[in-house]
């Protein structure tokens, strides 16, 4: 029996396997609204056999978008556009999930192929896309050449926390069955958590407990807005990879506090806080972030998801079988091969005769294999 293809139940939701499609920004939304692109992009992963399919980072208010092309959930109209997508994912056997986020000081950024630099007058001239003002826990720019954000007031903080809760409620109305908060990679939630970005000396900073308060209050607001049977995840950067920044022991403490607030699983990534100090200790290799998922799982005594540079089925199988993490999340490997889950299931002994594939595809693939073997062609 394959560990990777064993079911997992979190609260009242059962995933058919341990494979999640990591949120992948597509930069194709118009004023935050989903369209046919998002249906096709996400739908193919459900057909490919993933147990959990996350829609991309979705802004809880318009100022919280990273780019003009980001999805949003700050109105009921946004939820209506997402309804058919969530319904399709569920109909094809995947749990539909969505990641809610706020860019904070990383807001008003160009799309990657336009440079991943701040939007300016040139973008308005070329694409009709104007810049907007960013907010953050402290008035510190994301990096050299970035505008200085406005330090959030108490009212700003309360508004954004409420926006997370309201957007989570809209996600449920749209049919999503799994909520994740984007608290990694230098976005607003991460900015509050990291001492490199949060210089506040009030109740929202100053101490480790103060810096994690924003995340904890967000978790409480979302938990109050969604049914009890819906799982809640946080994606955290387990380390900033920078001296003086977050280390895994801080993340374990944050995970424990989030668990007490109703969070069920921690999606363990790393890095991205920005600033002048770029990561100096990060060494990229397949599964390089898995040890963080294992440490958080043991230290906080809660489920974790391993993500980043994962593509080999045997490696993913070992991660789950050994208990290093409870799920694996893949992104670019699935862009290259949306059918990766169904394809590797046979290699891991979890599928015979293409039974996990949609019937419309599996029947023909089974027939092709039998014919090929009979003729000695493959």
SERO-134033 format. One line per 10 residues: their letters; for each residue x, y, z of C-alpha. Coordinates in Angstrom, 1 decimal. Example, Ala and Ser with C-alpha at 12.3 -4.5 7.8 and 13.67 -1.06 7.14 Angstrom:
as) 12.3,-4.5,7.8 | 13.7,-1.1,7.1
//
This chain:
xxxxxxxxxx) 0.0,0.0,0.0 | 1.4,3.4,-1.0 | 1.6,5.9,1.8 | 1.4,8.8,-0.8 | -1.9,7.4,-2.1 | -3.4,6.7,1.3 | -6.3,9.0,2.4 | -6.0,11.7,5.0 | -8.8,13.2,7.0 | -8.6,16.7,8.5
xxxxxxxxxx) -11.6,17.7,10.5 | -14.6,16.6,8.3 | -12.8,16.5,5.0 | -11.1,13.4,3.6 | -8.5,13.8,0.9 | -8.1,10.7,-1.4 | -4.3,11.0,-1.4 | -1.6,13.1,0.2 | -0.8,15.2,-3.0 | -1.7,18.9,-3.0
xxxxxxxxxx) -1.4,21.2,-5.9 | 0.4,24.2,-4.5 | -1.2,27.7,-5.1 | 0.3,29.1,-8.4 | -0.4,32.7,-9.3 | -1.5,33.0,-12.9 | -1.8,36.8,-13.2 | -4.8,36.4,-15.4 | -7.6,37.8,-13.3 | -9.3,41.1,-14.2
xxxxxxxxxx) -10.1,43.3,-11.2 | -9.7,40.1,-9.1 | -12.3,38.1,-11.0 | -11.6,34.5,-12.1 | -12.3,33.4,-15.7 | -12.0,30.4,-18.1 | -8.2,30.4,-17.7 | -8.5,29.6,-14.0 | -11.1,26.8,-14.7 | -8.8,25.1,-17.2
xxxxxxxxxx) -5.6,25.7,-15.2 | -7.1,24.2,-12.0 | -9.4,21.7,-13.6 | -6.6,19.7,-15.3 | -5.1,19.0,-11.8 | -8.3,17.4,-10.6 | -8.4,15.3,-13.7 | -4.8,14.4,-13.1 | -5.5,12.9,-9.8 | -4.4,15.3,-7.1
xxxxxxxxxx) -6.2,15.0,-3.8 | -6.2,18.7,-3.0 | -6.2,21.5,-5.5 | -5.5,25.0,-4.3 | -6.5,28.1,-6.1 | -3.8,30.7,-6.2 | -3.1,33.4,-3.6 | -6.4,35.3,-3.5 | -6.5,38.9,-2.1 | -8.8,39.7,0.7
xxxxxxxxxx) -9.0,43.4,-0.3 | -8.0,45.2,-3.5 | -5.0,46.9,-2.0 | -3.8,43.5,-0.9 | -3.1,42.2,-4.4 | 0.4,41.6,-5.4 | -0.2,42.3,-9.1 | -3.1,43.6,-11.2 | -3.7,40.0,-12.3 | -4.2,38.5,-8.9
xxxxxxxxxx) -7.5,36.8,-7.9 | -9.6,38.5,-5.3 | -12.4,37.6,-2.9 | -13.4,41.0,-1.5 | -16.8,41.0,-3.1 | -19.6,38.5,-3.5 | -19.2,38.8,-7.3 | -15.7,37.4,-7.0 | -17.2,34.3,-5.2 | -19.7,33.8,-8.0
xxxxxxxxxx) -16.9,33.6,-10.5 | -15.2,30.9,-8.5 | -18.3,28.8,-7.9 | -18.1,26.7,-11.1 | -14.4,26.1,-10.6 | -14.8,24.8,-7.1 | -17.7,22.6,-8.2 | -15.7,21.1,-11.1 | -12.8,20.3,-8.8 | -15.0,18.5,-6.4
xxxxxxxxxx) -17.0,16.7,-9.1 | -13.7,15.2,-10.4 | -12.6,13.9,-7.0 | -10.3,16.6,-5.7 | -10.9,18.7,-2.6 | -11.2,22.4,-3.7 | -8.9,24.6,-1.7 | -8.1,28.3,-1.8 | -5.2,30.4,-0.4 | -6.1,33.8,1.1
xxxxxxxxxx) -3.5,36.5,1.2 | -2.6,40.1,1.5 | 0.6,41.4,-0.1 | 1.3,44.1,2.4 | 4.5,45.9,1.3 | 4.9,43.6,-1.7 | 1.7,45.1,-3.2 | 1.6,46.9,-6.6 | 4.2,44.7,-8.2 | 4.7,43.9,-11.9
xxxxxxxxxx) 4.0,40.4,-13.2 | 7.2,38.2,-13.2 | 7.7,38.6,-17.0 | 7.4,42.4,-16.6 | 10.2,42.4,-14.1 | 8.8,41.7,-10.6 | 9.5,45.3,-9.7 | 7.1,48.0,-8.5 | 4.4,49.2,-10.8 | 5.0,52.7,-12.0
xxxxxxxxxx) 3.8,55.2,-14.7 | 5.3,53.1,-17.5 | 2.9,50.3,-16.6 | 0.0,52.7,-16.7 | 1.0,53.9,-20.1 | 1.7,50.5,-21.6 | -1.0,48.4,-20.0 | -3.4,50.8,-18.3 | -2.3,49.5,-14.9 | -1.7,52.1,-12.3
xxxxxxxxxx) 0.3,51.7,-9.1 | -1.4,51.8,-5.7 | -0.2,52.5,-2.2 | 1.0,49.6,0.0 | 0.6,49.1,3.8 | 2.8,47.1,6.2 | 3.4,46.5,9.9 | 6.2,49.0,9.7 | 7.3,51.7,7.2 | 10.1,49.6,5.7
xxxxxxxxxx) 10.3,49.0,2.0 | 10.4,45.4,0.7 | 13.8,45.9,-0.9 | 16.0,48.6,-2.4 | 14.1,50.6,-5.1 | 10.7,49.8,-3.6 | 8.4,52.5,-2.2 | 8.1,52.9,1.5 | 4.7,51.5,2.7 | 2.4,53.2,5.1
xxxxxxxxxx) 2.6,51.8,8.6 | -0.7,50.2,9.5 | -2.9,51.8,12.2 | -4.9,49.8,14.7 | -7.9,50.4,12.5 | -6.0,49.0,9.4 | -5.1,45.9,11.3 | -8.6,45.2,12.5 | -10.0,45.9,9.0 | -7.6,43.4,7.3
xxxxxxxxxx) -8.2,40.7,9.9 | -11.9,41.1,9.4 | -11.3,41.0,5.6 | -9.6,37.6,6.0 | -12.6,36.3,7.9 | -15.2,37.7,5.4 | -13.2,36.4,2.4 | -13.1,32.9,4.0 | -16.8,33.0,4.4 | -17.2,33.9,0.7
xxxxxxxxxx) -14.8,31.0,-0.2 | -17.2,28.6,1.6 | -20.1,30.1,-0.2 | -18.2,29.5,-3.4 | -17.8,25.8,-2.6 | -14.3,25.6,-1.3 | -13.6,22.9,1.3 | -10.1,23.8,2.5 | -8.8,27.3,3.4 | -5.2,28.3,3.6
xxxxxxxxxx) -3.6,31.6,4.7 | -0.6,32.8,2.9 | 1.8,33.7,5.8 | 5.1,33.1,3.9 | 7.4,34.5,1.2 | 7.4,38.1,2.5 | 3.6,38.8,2.3 | 1.7,40.7,5.0 | 1.2,37.9,7.4 | 4.9,37.0,7.2
xxxxxxxxxx) 5.9,40.7,7.5 | 4.1,40.7,10.9 | 5.9,37.5,12.0 | 9.4,38.4,11.0 | 11.5,40.8,13.2 | 13.2,41.9,10.0 | 10.0,43.5,8.8 | 8.0,44.2,12.0 | 9.6,47.0,14.1 | 6.4,47.8,16.0
xxxxxxxxxx) 6.5,48.3,19.8 | 2.8,48.0,20.4 | 0.7,44.9,20.9 | 1.3,43.8,17.3 | 5.1,43.7,17.6 | 7.9,44.2,20.0 | 8.0,40.6,21.2 | 7.7,37.2,19.5 | 4.2,36.9,20.9 | 3.3,40.3,19.7
xxxxxxxxxx) 4.6,39.7,16.2 | 2.5,36.5,15.9 | -0.7,38.1,17.2 | -1.8,39.2,13.7 | -1.6,35.6,12.4 | -3.4,34.2,15.5 | -6.2,36.8,15.3 | -6.5,36.1,11.6 | -6.9,32.3,12.3 | -9.6,33.1,14.9
xxxxxxxxxx) -11.5,35.3,12.5 | -11.4,32.7,9.8 | -12.4,29.9,12.2 | -15.4,31.9,13.3 | -16.4,32.5,9.7 | -16.3,28.9,8.4 | -18.0,25.7,9.4 | -16.2,23.6,12.0 | -15.7,20.7,9.6 | -13.6,22.8,7.2
xxxxxxxxxx) -9.8,22.4,7.5 | -7.6,25.5,8.0 | -4.0,25.7,6.9 | -1.3,28.3,7.2 | 1.7,28.5,4.9 | 4.6,29.7,6.9 | 8.2,30.5,6.0 | 9.9,28.3,8.6 | 13.1,30.4,8.4 | 14.0,33.7,6.8
xxxxxxxxxx) 17.5,32.3,6.0 | 18.9,35.6,7.3 | 20.6,36.2,10.6 | 18.3,38.0,13.0 | 15.2,36.7,11.2 | 12.8,33.9,11.8 | 14.3,30.5,12.7 | 12.5,27.2,12.9 | 12.1,27.4,16.7 | 10.1,30.6,16.2
xxxxxxxxxx) 7.9,28.8,13.6 | 7.3,25.9,15.9 | 6.0,28.3,18.6 | 3.8,30.1,16.0 | 2.5,26.8,14.8 | 1.5,25.8,18.4 | -0.3,29.1,18.8 | -2.1,28.7,15.5 | -3.1,25.2,16.5 | -4.7,26.5,19.6
xxxxxxxxxx) -6.6,29.0,17.4 | -8.0,26.3,15.2 | -5.4,25.7,12.5 | -5.1,22.1,11.4 | -2.0,21.9,9.2 | 1.1,23.9,8.6 | 2.3,24.2,5.0 | 6.1,24.6,5.5 | 8.0,26.8,3.1 | 11.0,29.2,3.7
xxxxxxxxxx) 12.4,32.6,2.8 | 11.1,35.6,0.9 | 11.2,38.3,3.6 | 13.1,40.6,1.3 | 15.2,43.6,2.3 | 18.8,44.3,1.7 | 19.9,41.0,3.2 | 19.4,38.2,0.7 | 19.4,34.6,1.8 | 23.0,33.4,2.3
xxxxxxxxxx) 22.4,30.0,4.0 | 19.9,28.5,1.6 | 21.1,25.5,-0.3 | 18.7,24.3,-3.0 | 18.2,20.6,-3.5 | 15.2,18.3,-4.0 | 13.2,18.3,-0.8 | 15.4,20.9,0.9 | 12.5,22.2,3.0 | 11.3,18.8,4.1
xxxxxxxxxx) 13.3,18.9,7.4 | 11.4,22.0,8.4 | 8.1,20.2,7.9 | 9.4,17.4,10.1 | 10.6,19.7,12.8 | 7.3,21.6,12.9 | 5.3,18.4,12.9 | 7.2,17.1,15.9 | 7.7,20.3,17.7 | 4.1,21.6,17.5
xxxxxxxxxx) 2.5,18.1,17.4 | 0.4,18.8,14.4 | 0.1,17.9,10.7 | 2.4,19.5,8.2 | 2.7,19.8,4.4 | 6.2,19.6,2.7 | 6.6,21.8,-0.3 | 9.4,23.0,-2.6 | 11.6,21.2,-5.2 | 9.7,18.0,-5.1
xxxxxxxxxx) 9.3,16.0,-8.3 | 10.4,12.4,-7.6 | 7.6,10.0,-6.6 | 9.9,7.8,-4.5 | 11.1,10.8,-2.6 | 7.5,11.9,-2.0 | 6.5,8.4,-0.9 | 9.3,8.3,1.6 | 8.4,11.7,3.1 | 4.9,10.4,3.9
xxxxxxxxxx) 5.9,6.8,4.8 | 8.6,8.0,7.2 | 6.3,10.5,8.9 | 8.3,13.6,8.0 | 5.1,15.3,6.8 | 1.5,14.4,6.2 | 1.2,15.8,2.7 | 3.4,17.0,-0.1 | 2.6,20.0,-2.3 | 3.9,20.2,-5.9
xxxxxxxxxx) 3.7,23.1,-8.3 | 6.0,23.4,-11.3 | 6.3,19.6,-11.7 | 2.5,19.6,-12.1 | 2.6,22.5,-14.6 | 4.9,20.2,-16.6 | 2.8,17.1,-16.0 | -0.7,17.7,-14.7 | -1.3,13.9,-14.7 | 1.7,13.3,-12.4
xxxxxxxxxx) -0.4,11.8,-9.5 | -2.2,9.4,-11.8 | 1.0,8.5,-13.6 | 3.1,7.8,-10.6 | 0.4,5.9,-8.8 | 1.1,2.8,-11.0 | 4.8,3.1,-10.2 | 4.1,3.0,-6.5 | 1.7,0.1,-6.8 | -1.4,2.2,-6.1
xxxxxxxxxx) -3.1,1.7,-9.4 | -3.7,-1.1,-11.8 | -5.2,-0.8,-15.3 | -5.5,3.0,-15.0 | -8.4,2.7,-12.6 | -7.5,6.0,-10.8 | -7.8,7.9,-14.1 | -11.0,9.5,-15.3 | -12.9,6.7,-17.0 | -12.8,8.6,-20.3
xxxxxxxxxx) -9.0,8.4,-20.3 | -8.3,5.4,-18.3 | -10.2,3.0,-20.5 | -8.2,4.0,-23.6 | -4.9,4.0,-21.8 | -5.6,0.5,-20.5 | -6.5,-0.7,-24.0 | -3.3,0.9,-25.4 | -1.1,-0.8,-22.8 | -2.7,-4.2,-23.4
xxxxxxxx) -2.3,-3.9,-27.2 | 1.2,-2.6,-26.9 | 2.2,-5.6,-24.7 | 0.4,-8.0,-27.0 | 2.3,-6.7,-30.0 | 5.6,-6.4,-28.1 | 5.8,-2.7,-28.9 | 6.3,-1.3,-25.4
//
